[in-house]
Amino acid sequence: MNSANYNKITKTTPKGVSQYGLYSSNSNNNKIYDNLFNNTNNFFLSSSTNIWNIPPKQSA
């Protein structure tokens, strides 16, 4: 981690389920997440220090 300051964030899945976690920004201003999301529906990456990726838009 390049930053010691963590921020609490909230993301909402398409199903409306809020999920919480901590992130830190590295020198490229990428948000690095620490084990924040459970892997329900494989919607979020949940491994430590993975960069969170926004899944592709899903058709209705």
MODELLER restraints for C-alpha pairs under 7 A, 6 or more apart:
rsr = mdl.restraints
at = mdl.atoms
rsr.add(forms.Gaussian(group=physical.xy_distance, feature=features.Distance(at['CA:1:A'], at['CA:24:A']), mean=6.86, stdev=0.5))
rsr.add(forms.Gaussian(group=physical.xy_distance, feature=features.Distance(at['CA:1:A'], at['CA:26:A']), mean=6.51, stdev=0.5))
rsr.add(forms.Gaussian(group=physical.xy_distance, feature=features.Distance(at['CA:2:A'], at['CA:25:A']), mean=6.94, stdev=0.5))
rsr.add(forms.Gaussian(group=physical.xy_distance, feature=features.Distance(at['CA:2:A'], at['CA:26:A']), mean=5.05, stdev=0.5))
rsr.add(forms.Gaussian(group=physical.xy_distance, feature=features.Distance(at['CA:2:A'], at['CA:27:A']), mean=6.60, stdev=0.5))
rsr.add(forms.Gaussian(group=physical.xy_distance, feature=features.Distance(at['CA:3:A'], at['CA:24:A']), mean=5.93, stdev=0.5))
rsr.add(forms.Gaussian(group=physical.xy_distance, feature=features.Distance(at['CA:3:A'], at['CA:25:A']), mean=6.18, stdev=0.5))
rsr.add(forms.Gaussian(group=physical.xy_distance, feature=features.Distance(at['CA:3:A'], at['CA:26:A']), mean=6.47, stdev=0.5))
rsr.add(forms.Gaussian(group=physical.xy_distance, feature=features.Distance(at['CA:5:A'], at['CA:24:A']), mean=6.47, stdev=0.5))
rsr.add(forms.Gaussian(group=physical.xy_distance, feature=features.Distance(at['CA:6:A'], at['CA:22:A']), mean=5.95, stdev=0.5))
rsr.add(forms.Gaussian(group=physical.xy_distance, feature=features.Distance(at['CA:6:A'], at['CA:23:A']), mean=5.59, stdev=0.5))
rsr.add(forms.Gaussian(group=physical.xy_distance, feature=features.Distance(at['CA:6:A'], at['CA:24:A']), mean=5.25, stdev=0.5))
rsr.add(forms.Gaussian(group=physical.xy_distance, feature=features.Distance(at['CA:7:A'], at['CA:22:A']), mean=5.54, stdev=0.5))
rsr.add(forms.Gaussian(group=physical.xy_distance, feature=features.Distance(at['CA:7:A'], at['CA:23:A']), mean=5.76, stdev=0.5))
rsr.add(forms.Gaussian(group=physical.xy_distance, feature=features.Distance(at['CA:7:A'], at['CA:24:A']), mean=6.85, stdev=0.5))
rsr.add(forms.Gaussian(group=physical.xy_distance, feature=features.Distance(at['CA:8:A'], at['CA:21:A']), mean=5.94, stdev=0.5))
rsr.add(forms.Gaussian(group=physical.xy_distance, feature=features.Distance(at['CA:8:A'], at['CA:22:A']), mean=4.98, stdev=0.5))
rsr.add(forms.Gaussian(group=physical.xy_distance, feature=features.Distance(at['CA:9:A'], at['CA:20:A']), mean=5.94, stdev=0.5))
rsr.add(forms.Gaussian(group=physical.xy_distance, feature=features.Distance(at['CA:9:A'], at['CA:21:A']), mean=5.84, stdev=0.5))
rsr.add(forms.Gaussian(group=physical.xy_distance, feature=features.Distance(at['CA:9:A'], at['CA:22:A']), mean=6.35, stdev=0.5))
rsr.add(forms.Gaussian(group=physical.xy_distance, feature=features.Distance(at['CA:10:A'], at['CA:18:A']), mean=6.47, stdev=0.5))
rsr.add(forms.Gaussian(group=physical.xy_distance, feature=features.Distance(at['CA:10:A'], at['CA:19:A']), mean=5.92, stdev=0.5))
rsr.add(forms.Gaussian(group=physical.xy_distance, feature=features.Distance(at['CA:10:A'], at['CA:20:A']), mean=4.99, stdev=0.5))
rsr.add(forms.Gaussian(group=physical.xy_distance, feature=features.Distance(at['CA:11:A'], at['CA:18:A']), mean=5.76, stdev=0.5))
rsr.add(forms.Gaussian(group=physical.xy_distance, feature=features.Distance(at['CA:11:A'], at['CA:19:A']), mean=5.62, stdev=0.5))
rsr.add(forms.Gaussian(group=physical.xy_distance, feature=features.Distance(at['CA:11:A'], at['CA:20:A']), mean=6.69, stdev=0.5))
rsr.add(forms.Gaussian(group=physical.xy_distance, feature=features.Distance(at['CA:12:A'], at['CA:18:A']), mean=4.45, stdev=0.5))
rsr.add(forms.Gaussian(group=physical.xy_distance, feature=features.Distance(at['CA:12:A'], at['CA:19:A']), mean=6.30, stdev=0.5))
rsr.add(forms.Gaussian(group=physical.xy_distance, feature=features.Distance(at['CA:19:A'], at['CA:37:A']), mean=6.15, stdev=0.5))
rsr.add(forms.Gaussian(group=physical.xy_distance, feature=features.Distance(at['CA:20:A'], at['CA:36:A']), mean=6.01, stdev=0.5))
rsr.add(forms.Gaussian(group=physical.xy_distance, feature=features.Distance(at['CA:20:A'], at['CA:37:A']), mean=6.55, stdev=0.5))
rsr.add(forms.Gaussian(group=physical.xy_distance, feature=features.Distance(at['CA:21:A'], at['CA:36:A']), mean=3.98, stdev=0.5))
rsr.add(forms.Gaussian(group=physical.xy_distance, feature=features.Distance(at['CA:21:A'], at['CA:37:A']), mean=6.55, stdev=0.5))
rsr.add(forms.Gaussian(group=physical.xy_distance, feature=features.Distance(at['CA:22:A'], at['CA:33:A']), mean=5.90, stdev=0.5))
rsr.add(forms.Gaussian(group=physical.xy_distance, feature=features.Distance(at['CA:22:A'], at['CA:34:A']), mean=6.03, stdev=0.5))
rsr.add(forms.Gaussian(group=physical.xy_distance, feature=features.Distance(at['CA:22:A'], at['CA:36:A']), mean=6.30, stdev=0.5))
rsr.add(forms.Gaussian(group=physical.xy_distance, feature=features.Distance(at['CA:23:A'], at['CA:31:A']), mean=5.85, stdev=0.5))
rsr.add(forms.Gaussian(group=physical.xy_distance, feature=features.Distance(at['CA:23:A'], at['CA:32:A']), mean=5.16, stdev=0.5))
rsr.add(forms.Gaussian(group=physical.xy_distance, feature=features.Distance(at['CA:23:A'], at['CA:33:A']), mean=4.36, stdev=0.5))
rsr.add(forms.Gaussian(group=physical.xy_distance, feature=features.Distance(at['CA:23:A'], at['CA:34:A']), mean=6.31, stdev=0.5))
rsr.add(forms.Gaussian(group=physical.xy_distance, feature=features.Distance(at['CA:24:A'], at['CA:31:A']), mean=5.60, stdev=0.5))
rsr.add(forms.Gaussian(group=physical.xy_distance, feature=features.Distance(at['CA:24:A'], at['CA:32:A']), mean=5.21, stdev=0.5))
rsr.add(forms.Gaussian(group=physical.xy_distance, feature=features.Distance(at['CA:24:A'], at['CA:33:A']), mean=6.70, stdev=0.5))
rsr.add(forms.Gaussian(group=physical.xy_distance, feature=features.Distance(at['CA:25:A'], at['CA:31:A']), mean=4.57, stdev=0.5))
rsr.add(forms.Gaussian(group=physical.xy_distance, feature=features.Distance(at['CA:25:A'], at['CA:32:A']), mean=5.90, stdev=0.5))
rsr.add(forms.Gaussian(group=physical.xy_distance, feature=features.Distance(at['CA:31:A'], at['CA:51:A']), mean=6.21, stdev=0.5))
rsr.add(forms.Gaussian(group=physical.xy_distance, feature=features.Distance(at['CA:32:A'], at['CA:49:A']), mean=5.51, stdev=0.5))
rsr.add(forms.Gaussian(group=physical.xy_distance, feature=features.Distance(at['CA:32:A'], at['CA:50:A']), mean=6.13, stdev=0.5))
rsr.add(forms.Gaussian(group=physical.xy_distance, feature=features.Distance(at['CA:32:A'], at['CA:51:A']), mean=4.92, stdev=0.5))
rsr.add(forms.Gaussian(group=physical.xy_distance, feature=features.Distance(at['CA:32:A'], at['CA:52:A']), mean=6.90, stdev=0.5))
rsr.add(forms.Gaussian(group=physical.xy_distance, feature=features.Distance(at['CA:33:A'], at['CA:48:A']), mean=6.67, stdev=0.5))
rsr.add(forms.Gaussian(group=physical.xy_distance, feature=features.Distance(at['CA:33:A'], at['CA:49:A']), mean=5.32, stdev=0.5))
rsr.add(forms.Gaussian(group=physical.xy_distance, feature=features.Distance(at['CA:33:A'], at['CA:50:A']), mean=6.01, stdev=0.5))
rsr.add(forms.Gaussian(group=physical.xy_distance, feature=features.Distance(at['CA:33:A'], at['CA:51:A']), mean=6.09, stdev=0.5))
rsr.add(forms.Gaussian(group=physical.xy_distance, feature=features.Distance(at['CA:33:A'], at['CA:52:A']), mean=6.52, stdev=0.5))
rsr.add(forms.Gaussian(group=physical.xy_distance, feature=features.Distance(at['CA:34:A'], at['CA:48:A']), mean=4.62, stdev=0.5))
rsr.add(forms.Gaussian(group=physical.xy_distance, feature=features.Distance(at['CA:34:A'], at['CA:49:A']), mean=5.24, stdev=0.5))
rsr.add(forms.Gaussian(group=physical.xy_distance, feature=features.Distance(at['CA:35:A'], at['CA:46:A']), mean=5.04, stdev=0.5))
rsr.add(forms.Gaussian(group=physical.xy_distance, feature=features.Distance(at['CA:35:A'], at['CA:47:A']), mean=5.47, stdev=0.5))
rsr.add(forms.Gaussian(group=physical.xy_distance, feature=features.Distance(at['CA:35:A'], at['CA:48:A']), mean=4.81, stdev=0.5))
rsr.add(forms.Gaussian(group=physical.xy_distance, feature=features.Distance(at['CA:36:A'], at['CA:46:A']), mean=6.14, stdev=0.5))
rsr.add(forms.Gaussian(group=physical.xy_distance, feature=features.Distance(at['CA:37:A'], at['CA:44:A']), mean=6.01, stdev=0.5))
rsr.add(forms.Gaussian(group=physical.xy_distance, feature=features.Distance(at['CA:37:A'], at['CA:45:A']), mean=6.73, stdev=0.5))
rsr.add(forms.Gaussian(group=physical.xy_distance, feature=features.Distance(at['CA:37:A'], at['CA:46:A']), mean=5.12, stdev=0.5))
rsr.add(forms.Gaussian(group=physical.xy_distance, feature=features.Distance(at['CA:38:A'], at['CA:46:A']), mean=5.90, stdev=0.5))
rsr.add(forms.Gaussian(group=physical.xy_distance, feature=features.Distance(at['CA:39:A'], at['CA:45:A']), mean=6.74, stdev=0.5))
rsr.add(forms.Gaussian(group=physical.xy_distance, feature=features.Distance(at['CA:39:A'], at['CA:46:A']), mean=6.07, stdev=0.5))
rsr.add(forms.Gaussian(group=physical.xy_distance, feature=features.Distance(at['CA:45:A'], at['CA:52:A']), mean=6.24, stdev=0.5))
